[in-house]
């Protein structure tokens, strides 16, 4: 997938897109230009055959070393609010993407870097990774959604301890705490991401996207609103023929039995899926 990106290194392998945050001289930190490039990347990927975007960090030290401290140190009260709003908007956009987003956390992942990872659907960490929200140690608080996403991920009590202590957690401890889905040897990180996604990608993409939308609704809405969104997403699945074709094929093959008196016209011969 082509594009004029200065802060991202992109490698595509069919429906997998590997994106390396490429600011090694700046801790792979998130500045305003990187935010713009990431939004542009999502737009291009969503208009392509890509199904999975795997994010990792360039170099041997950082996944993402927070938001760009040099840009933030030049902020006043007004511009700091604008910076926070912009990075929150990026992470919201990531959550809303119909694609599956995976954070392949290769090394240090803190502050805005961990907020970035929490906006992904899955987090797979190398054993050498260290993860956390240490903003209080420099006189700040998480400003990219960390105070909201972390309690939803691990509960209010654990989140309070993690945020107020500013501790960075080794990958294996992060796994035990529920911060990541998997912890693997460093040299197996790329392979582990693909193997993790294999059973998921056996399912039709439209169903994955609608399921993702519905699960996110549980995080961001009331129970009643979440149910409403689930019903709408369920309805959207019937725009596709996959389910009906599968039922017809299973009945024709004798895999699915039924006592229902179905009209002959219900299962017409269709192209194989």
PyMOL commands that set and color helices and strands:
alter all, ss='L'
color gray80, all
select helices_A, chain A and resi 24-26+32-46+69-73+77-96+112-119+135-138+146-154+156-165+171-177+186-201+205-220+223-237+242-252
alter helices_A, ss='H'
color red, helices_A
select strands_A, chain A and resi 8-13+16-21+52-57+62-65+100-105+108-110+122-126+130-132+168-170+182-184
alter strands_A, ss='S'
color yellow, strands_A
deselect
rebuild
show_as cartoon
